[in-house]
Amino acid sequence: MEAEAESILTYENVIPGLFQTRRYAEEINLGTVPGLSDEVQEQRVDVRMQRQQVLAGNSPLEVRAVLDESALRRMVGGVDVMREQLERLLEVAELPNVILQVIPFSCGAHPGTMVGPFIVLRFPHPEDPDVVYTEGNTDSYPADIQRYEVLFDYVRANAMSVADSLAMIRSMVNEL
């Protein structure tokens, strides 16, 4: 659906697949879905890497992402993998079609705390309804879309500014 979408609003507590490096994607799969065969593991990572093509081209996908600080602090694959991943976030954040913010731990409880990660996919044609994706549930009812769009606005309002978010990520790269 990402390939057909015009824009995405996403709140995550892991690095979104569209922003992941290959090594991070491999490690997050190994850690969260144990027992995958090498073949299935490689297929999943390949698909994730191919999905990232929507960020470039003539009509790139517009992405507004808010990451919980835990996504940046969770050590996935070790120091080298995380340094590479954080540097990738900084690169992606430079794209004109990407807005990246971080909700710091210091924010405390916020509207996304209990809801958990979600993605709102918006489509350019009126006949294609927007979709909300939450882990284990896909919902396309307009009332729910509006609820998640409002929720995203609240989450974004609790996040640091883009400049402060990128400064935090740069600082974390230097700490590794």
Summary of the structure (lengths in Angstrom):
residues: 176
radius of gyration: 16.0
end to end distance: 35.4
largest distance: 48.2
contacts: 514
relative contact order: 0.19
helix: 51%
strand: 18%
